[in-house]
Structure formats: structure tokens, C-alpha cells
Amino acid sequence: MCTSLAFTGRYPCFGRNLDLEASFGEQVVLTPRGVPLTFRCLPRQEAHCAMIGMAHVAGGCPLYAEAVNEKGLYMAGLNFPGNACYFPHVDDGALEAAPYELIPWLLGQCASVAEAEPLLDRLRLLDEPFAPGLPLAPLHWHLSDGKTSLVLEPMAGGLRVYEDPVGVLTNNPPFDFHLTNLRQYLNLTAAAPENRFHPDLSLSPFGQGMGSLGLPGDPSPASRFIRAAFYKWNSPWTDSPDQRLAQFFHVLDGVAMTPGAVRTPTGELDRTLYACCLCPGPDRVDYYYKTEGNSRISAVTMDRAAMAGTELVAVPLRTDQDICWQN
């Protein structure tokens, strides 16, 4: 289970919680422009946009869970079991990519959602794992450029592409359900509620926060979608980068897994392994994260020098809690 957010507008930033029962060898990985990108069926990208995100590096290849490129285009893969459908290779002129290739392939060549859309129209996702022992994950994807957000869902009938006006993605059911489900929560408000029960009854709220009575609090994907959307759309989005960063993580905290609250069918704990916020700027991209074991925010930057590099850069995560003692 996972939650992805896209804050669009004047100060765009993106990020996600990655919820899983076990680590997948994740590190913050920078792929500079000078590292060639190779694919199974698609042309090699000798020159491409630089990108930074969380990935497992296998055989020198970054298998990104999410990333943003130097142009500010963000993409994240989220669990979509039971619905994700991949296909065998067919020599019919379609663009064919393995699911783990999708993030570097799009971010390597696209500066915006508009540039990505014509490629998505021709895309077929292949049922081909990276290597033995690394099976394909059933995924759908969140794509955003700070102005427009899309959801990409590989279904039995092909790749479905939805516009995402909410800027949120979780997991099952498919995205069109989540948009419809939002309509059941039209009454929610961050303001104090008004008496609509009956004008002849003198009724008033007896505590703060009663305008959001009915906001679902469980960790299911449908409930997290509603909760993340409510928190996101009621967020104070200030001119202060530090305050925006803090608010972004507050929203992610509101939909994170509390250890012990969710057990998988095999009895393992579903955990928020990390939460991240990706902030693109004109000269650099900053990747902020915190982990299950270390709630202090850490940061890795991709500046112009790093973008121009010729080798992958993998930064191990700070997973042990460090505490700022003040006396």
C-alpha cells in the first residue's frame, strides 16, 4: 500500500509514502545525463534528462519507485495487485516497455505531461521481469509536472490514462472508483459546521474539528485517498519553503502506516518504509525523506554539477533514529 501526492500550482512539489512489509534495498539514486539508459525493446537514450529518486540498483540499473527529472516531471509507481495487467511482446509497431523501465524512459525524454501523453497513447507494458528473483510488481503510476497530473493504469484492455484533478493516488480499486467515491464526502469541511439539522433546534458544535466528522480513519486505500485529498486541499501553502516542506510531510504522516495496525495475508506488518518530498527548482532538485526508523528529515540535492555527471550516485538511507538533545 502507498500514497502519492502532487501539489501543483505556484510551488509544485511531489512525493509519497512507500508502504511495504520489507525493504527492497532502496537508496536515493541520482541518474545524471551522462549515464546511458538502455531498454529491452526501446532505443537506448545516450542523452537524457537527469533524475533523482528512490531506487534499488541491480546490475548497474536503477529500478525507481519514484523519481523527478531536472525539468520537474514526477512519476511514482504504486501497488495495484489484482488489476495490473502486462502483455507479451508483439512486433506491431507499438512502444513496448517493461514496467520497471517506465519511469526512466519517460523522465529521460519528457519535460512535461503534454510531452508524455503521445508516448502513452502508443505504449504497451511487457510481462518481462528484470531478472530471475526479481519478479514484476503489479503497479499503476502517478505522473505530474506541477500543472497537470495523470494516473496510468495497465488493465486487461490496455493502458488507461486518467486526468487526476485531486493530485492523489493510493491503491486498489482503480482510479475511477476513487473519483466517484469522493462524492460521498461532499459534506466534509475544515471549518466549524453549521446547524443543518433543523432551524428550530439550537445546535452548535461542542469541539473543534467537527466539520470533518465522517472523514475515514482506517488505512485502506479508499480511506487513505479521501483523507489525503482532504488534508492536501486544506493545506496552508505559504511562500516559505520550510513551511511547505513541513506541511507536505504532515499530510503524508496523516496517511502513514502505524506499525502493527495492518498485517499482510502472510502475517507480516505493513510499514511505511519511507516518506519523501521532491522539490524541483530552476537550478536543482532537492529530495527530502524520512524513514520508518528515523523520523528526522534528511535531504539529497541534485544540482547542475550532479546533473552533468557520468556515473550513477547512490546515497544510503539514514535509518537509525537520531535525536537532537537540547540540554
MARRO-865402 format. One record per residue (C-alpha): x, y, z; residue number from 0; residue in one letter. Coordinates in steps of 0.25 Angstrom, whole numbers, plus 5000, padded with zeros to 4 digits. Layout:
(node (X Y Z) NUM a)
...
END
This chain:
(node (5000 5000 5000) 0 m)
(node (5005 5014 4997) 1 c)
(node (5000 5028 4995) 2 t)
(node (5005 5039 4985) 3 s)
(node (5003 5054 4985) 4 l)
(node (5005 5064 4975) 5 a)
(node (5004 5079 4980) 6 f)
(node (5002 5087 4967) 7 t)
(node (5002 5102 4965) 8 g)
(node (5012 5113 4968) 9 r)
(node (5020 5104 4977) 10 y)
(node (5019 5090 4972) 11 p)
(node (5025 5078 4979) 12 c)
(node (5023 5063 4979) 13 f)
(node (5025 5051 4988) 14 g)
(node (5019 5039 4994) 15 r)
(node (5019 5029 5005) 16 n)
(node (5024 5015 5001) 17 l)
(node (5017 5005 5009) 18 d)
(node (5022 4990 5009) 19 l)
(node (5025 4979 5018) 20 e)
(node (5040 4978 5015) 21 a)
(node (5051 4987 5010) 22 s)
(node (5055 4985 4995) 23 f)
(node (5069 4991 4996) 24 g)
(node (5065 5005 4994) 25 e)
(node (5075 5017 4993) 26 q)
(node (5074 5031 4988) 27 v)
(node (5079 5030 4974) 28 v)
(node (5083 5041 4964) 29 l)
(node (5084 5037 4949) 30 t)
(node (5092 5048 4942) 31 p)
(node (5090 5052 4928) 32 r)
(node (5103 5044 4924) 33 g)
(node (5099 5031 4929) 34 v)
(node (5093 5024 4916) 35 p)
(node (5079 5018 4918) 36 l)
(node (5076 5004 4912) 37 t)
(node (5063 4997 4910) 38 f)
(node (5058 4983 4905) 39 r)
(node (5051 4988 4893) 40 c)
(node (5053 5003 4892) 41 l)
(node (5064 5011 4887) 42 p)
(node (5076 5014 4896) 43 r)
(node (5076 5028 4902) 44 q)
(node (5090 5033 4901) 45 e)
(node (5086 5047 4905) 46 a)
(node (5074 5049 4914) 47 h)
(node (5069 5058 4926) 48 c)
(node (5076 5055 4939) 49 a)
(node (5067 5050 4950) 50 m)
(node (5067 5047 4965) 51 i)
(node (5058 5037 4973) 52 g)
(node (5058 5025 4982) 53 m)
(node (5062 5012 4975) 54 a)
(node (5068 4999 4976) 55 h)
(node (5081 4997 4968) 56 v)
(node (5082 4984 4961) 57 a)
(node (5093 4981 4951) 58 g)
(node (5096 4996 4950) 59 g)
(node (5081 4999 4946) 60 c)
(node (5073 5008 4956) 61 p)
(node (5059 5002 4958) 62 l)
(node (5052 5014 4962) 63 y)
(node (5040 5014 4972) 64 a)
(node (5038 5029 4969) 65 e)
(node (5047 5040 4963) 66 a)
(node (5046 5054 4958) 67 v)
(node (5055 5059 4946) 68 n)
(node (5062 5072 4944) 69 e)
(node (5050 5078 4937) 70 k)
(node (5041 5076 4949) 71 g)
(node (5033 5064 4943) 72 l)
(node (5030 5054 4954) 73 y)
(node (5026 5039 4954) 74 m)
(node (5023 5029 4964) 75 a)
(node (5019 5014 4964) 76 g)
(node (5009 5009 4974) 77 l)
(node (5004 4995 4977) 78 n)
(node (4992 4991 4968) 79 f)
(node (4990 4976 4971) 80 p)
(node (4979 4968 4964) 81 g)
(node (4977 4979 4954) 82 n)
(node (4991 4982 4947) 83 a)
(node (4992 4974 4934) 84 c)
(node (5005 4973 4926) 85 y)
(node (5006 4967 4912) 86 f)
(node (5015 4958 4903) 87 p)
(node (5024 4965 4893) 88 h)
(node (5017 4967 4879) 89 v)
(node (5024 4972 4867) 90 d)
(node (5013 4982 4863) 91 d)
(node (5020 4996 4864) 92 g)
(node (5015 4999 4878) 93 a)
(node (5025 5005 4888) 94 l)
(node (5028 4994 4898) 95 e)
(node (5034 4995 4911) 96 a)
(node (5035 4987 4923) 97 a)
(node (5029 4993 4936) 98 p)
(node (5042 4995 4943) 99 y)
(node (5047 5003 4930) 100 e)
(node (5035 5013 4930) 101 l)
(node (5040 5023 4940) 102 i)
(node (5054 5025 4934) 103 p)
(node (5048 5024 4920) 104 w)
(node (5038 5035 4921) 105 l)
(node (5046 5044 4931) 106 l)
(node (5058 5043 4922) 107 g)
(node (5052 5049 4910) 108 q)
(node (5039 5057 4915) 109 c)
(node (5039 5071 4921) 110 a)
(node (5024 5071 4923) 111 s)
(node (5011 5063 4924) 112 v)
(node (5008 5068 4910) 113 a)
(node (5021 5062 4904) 114 e)
(node (5018 5049 4911) 115 a)
(node (5003 5047 4906) 116 e)
(node (5006 5044 4891) 117 p)
(node (5016 5033 4896) 118 l)
(node (5006 5027 4906) 119 l)
(node (4996 5026 4894) 120 d)
(node (5005 5016 4887) 121 r)
(node (5011 5009 4900) 122 l)
(node (5009 4994 4903) 123 r)
(node (5015 4989 4916) 124 l)
(node (5022 4976 4915) 125 l)
(node (5021 4964 4924) 126 d)
(node (5036 4962 4925) 127 e)
(node (5043 4962 4939) 128 p)
(node (5056 4969 4941) 129 f)
(node (5063 4956 4945) 130 a)
(node (5061 4943 4952) 131 p)
(node (5058 4946 4966) 132 g)
(node (5053 4960 4963) 133 l)
(node (5038 4958 4959) 134 p)
(node (5030 4969 4953) 135 l)
(node (5022 4977 4963) 136 a)
(node (5007 4980 4960) 137 p)
(node (5007 4995 4958) 138 l)
(node (5000 5007 4954) 139 h)
(node (5007 5021 4953) 140 w)
(node (5005 5035 4957) 141 h)
(node (5010 5045 4947) 142 l)
(node (5011 5060 4949) 143 s)
(node (5018 5073 4944) 144 d)
(node (5013 5083 4955) 145 g)
(node (5002 5087 4946) 146 k)
(node (4995 5074 4941) 147 t)
(node (4994 5061 4948) 148 s)
(node (4991 5047 4942) 149 l)
(node (4989 5033 4946) 150 v)
(node (4993 5022 4938) 151 l)
(node (4987 5008 4940) 152 e)
(node (4991 4996 4932) 153 p)
(node (4978 4988 4931) 154 m)
(node (4974 4975 4923) 155 a)
(node (4968 4984 4912) 156 g)
(node (4981 4993 4911) 157 g)
(node (4987 5005 4918) 158 l)
(node (4976 5014 4923) 159 r)
(node (4980 5029 4925) 160 v)
(node (4972 5037 4935) 161 y)
(node (4974 5052 4938) 162 e)
(node (4975 5054 4953) 163 d)
(node (4969 5067 4957) 164 p)
(node (4971 5063 4972) 165 v)
(node (4986 5061 4972) 166 g)
(node (4986 5048 4980) 167 v)
(node (4987 5033 4977) 168 l)
(node (4987 5021 4986) 169 t)
(node (4984 5007 4982) 170 n)
(node (4972 4998 4978) 171 n)
(node (4961 4999 4974) 172 p)
(node (4964 5006 4960) 173 p)
(node (4965 5021 4960) 174 f)
(node (4951 5024 4954) 175 d)
(node (4945 5018 4967) 176 f)
(node (4953 5027 4975) 177 h)
(node (4948 5039 4968) 178 l)
(node (4934 5034 4969) 179 t)
(node (4936 5031 4984) 180 n)
(node (4940 5046 4987) 181 l)
(node (4925 5050 4984) 182 r)
(node (4921 5042 4997) 183 q)
(node (4929 5053 5005) 184 y)
(node (4924 5066 5000) 185 l)
(node (4919 5070 5014) 186 n)
(node (4934 5070 5020) 187 l)
(node (4939 5083 5023) 188 t)
(node (4951 5089 5031) 189 a)
(node (4942 5100 5036) 190 a)
(node (4933 5099 5048) 191 a)
(node (4920 5092 5044) 192 p)
(node (4907 5099 5042) 193 e)
(node (4894 5094 5048) 194 n)
(node (4886 5088 5037) 195 r)
(node (4879 5078 5045) 196 f)
(node (4867 5087 5048) 197 h)
(node (4866 5103 5049) 198 p)
(node (4857 5101 5062) 199 d)
(node (4867 5093 5069) 200 l)
(node (4879 5101 5076) 201 s)
(node (4890 5092 5072) 202 l)
(node (4905 5096 5071) 203 s)
(node (4918 5088 5071) 204 p)
(node (4924 5085 5084) 205 f)
(node (4938 5083 5080) 206 g)
(node (4948 5087 5069) 207 q)
(node (4949 5078 5056) 208 g)
(node (4934 5074 5056) 209 m)
(node (4933 5079 5041) 210 g)
(node (4941 5067 5037) 211 s)
(node (4932 5057 5044) 212 l)
(node (4932 5045 5035) 213 g)
(node (4946 5046 5030) 214 l)
(node (4950 5031 5029) 215 p)
(node (4962 5028 5038) 216 g)
(node (4965 5014 5034) 217 d)
(node (4978 5010 5026) 218 p)
(node (4970 5004 5014) 219 s)
(node (4974 5010 5000) 220 p)
(node (4960 5016 4998) 221 a)
(node (4960 5023 5012) 222 s)
(node (4974 5028 5010) 223 r)
(node (4971 5034 4997) 224 f)
(node (4959 5042 5004) 225 i)
(node (4968 5046 5015) 226 r)
(node (4980 5050 5007) 227 a)
(node (4971 5058 4998) 228 a)
(node (4964 5065 5010) 229 f)
(node (4978 5069 5016) 230 y)
(node (4984 5073 5003) 231 k)
(node (4973 5082 4999) 232 w)
(node (4972 5089 5012) 233 n)
(node (4987 5091 5014) 234 s)
(node (4993 5104 5016) 235 p)
(node (5003 5106 5005) 236 w)
(node (5011 5118 5008) 237 t)
(node (5023 5125 5002) 238 d)
(node (5033 5119 5012) 239 s)
(node (5040 5106 5006) 240 p)
(node (5042 5101 5020) 241 d)
(node (5027 5102 5024) 242 q)
(node (5023 5096 5011) 243 r)
(node (5032 5084 5013) 244 l)
(node (5027 5082 5027) 245 a)
(node (5013 5083 5023) 246 q)
(node (5015 5072 5012) 247 f)
(node (5021 5063 5022) 248 f)
(node (5009 5066 5031) 249 h)
(node (5000 5061 5020) 250 v)
(node (5008 5048 5018) 251 l)
(node (5008 5046 5033) 252 d)
(node (4993 5046 5033) 253 g)
(node (4992 5034 5023) 254 v)
(node (5005 5026 5028) 255 a)
(node (5004 5012 5034) 256 m)
(node (5005 5011 5049) 257 t)
(node (5013 4999 5051) 258 p)
(node (5004 4987 5056) 259 g)
(node (4991 4993 5050) 260 a)
(node (4992 4985 5037) 261 v)
(node (4996 4971 5035) 262 r)
(node (4998 4965 5021) 263 t)
(node (4992 4951 5018) 264 p)
(node (5005 4945 5022) 265 t)
(node (5004 4951 5035) 266 g)
(node (5015 4962 5033) 267 e)
(node (5014 4976 5037) 268 l)
(node (5011 4986 5026) 269 d)
(node (5020 4998 5029) 270 r)
(node (5023 5012 5023) 271 t)
(node (5038 5009 5020) 272 l)
(node (5040 5024 5016) 273 y)
(node (5033 5037 5012) 274 a)
(node (5039 5046 5002) 275 c)
(node (5037 5060 4997) 276 c)
(node (5043 5064 4983) 277 l)
(node (5044 5079 4981) 278 c)
(node (5049 5083 4967) 279 p)
(node (5055 5097 4965) 280 g)
(node (5061 5105 4953) 281 p)
(node (5076 5100 4957) 282 d)
(node (5074 5088 4965) 283 r)
(node (5065 5077 4970) 284 v)
(node (5064 5074 4985) 285 d)
(node (5060 5060 4990) 286 y)
(node (5055 5060 5005) 287 y)
(node (5052 5047 5012) 288 y)
(node (5050 5041 5026) 289 k)
(node (5050 5026 5029) 290 t)
(node (5042 5017 5038) 291 e)
(node (5053 5017 5048) 292 g)
(node (5058 5031 5046) 293 n)
(node (5047 5042 5046) 294 s)
(node (5057 5053 5045) 295 r)
(node (5057 5059 5031) 296 i)
(node (5069 5056 5022) 297 s)
(node (5072 5063 5009) 298 a)
(node (5080 5060 4996) 299 v)
(node (5081 5070 4985) 300 t)
(node (5083 5069 4970) 301 m)
(node (5090 5082 4966) 302 d)
(node (5095 5085 4952) 303 r)
(node (5108 5079 4954) 304 a)
(node (5102 5066 4958) 305 a)
(node (5092 5066 4946) 306 m)
(node (5104 5067 4937) 307 a)
(node (5111 5054 4943) 308 g)
(node (5114 5041 4936) 309 t)
(node (5112 5031 4947) 310 e)
(node (5101 5027 4956) 311 l)
(node (5101 5033 4970) 312 v)
(node (5094 5024 4981) 313 a)
(node (5093 5030 4995) 314 v)
(node (5089 5020 5006) 315 p)
(node (5078 5024 5015) 316 l)
(node (5079 5029 5029) 317 r)
(node (5070 5018 5036) 318 t)
(node (5075 5019 5051) 319 d)
(node (5068 5030 5059) 320 q)
(node (5076 5042 5063) 321 d)
(node (5071 5051 5074) 322 i)
(node (5074 5066 5076) 323 c)
(node (5078 5067 5091) 324 w)
(node (5076 5081 5095) 325 q)
(node (5082 5080 5109) 326 n)
END
